Amino acid sequence: MSEERKVQLYTMVVVDDDGNETPVGYAYGEEWVAMGLYMDDIKFKTPEEAKEWWEKNYGKENET
């Protein structure tokens, strides 16, 4: 039986002294990608770039 992979968009934000949130990076993929974003190993400027990277490297066409 095939296990369904859960993928989603992750956003890194910076909160200023007034409580305003500013997005500073995005990553898309499975849960481990969130840790890569947090560790500053995986970060893209736009959600589209993040999703494109995931699909190219880990998308359905690359499943075994």
GIWONOR-V908464 format. One record per backbone hydrogen bond with DSSP energy under -1.0 kcal/mol. CO is the residue of the C=O (numbers start at 0). NH is the residue of the N-H. Records with the same first field share a line. If there is no record, write none. Layout:
CO: NH, NH
//
This chain:
7: 28
9: 26
11: 23, 24
13: 21
15: 18
19: 15
21: 13
24: 11
25: 43
26: 9
28: 7
29: 32
30: 33
31: 35
32: 36
33: 37
34: 38
35: 40, 41
36: 39
43: 25
45: 49
46: 50
47: 51
48: 52
49: 53
50: 54
51: 55
52: 56
53: 57
58: 61
59: 62
//
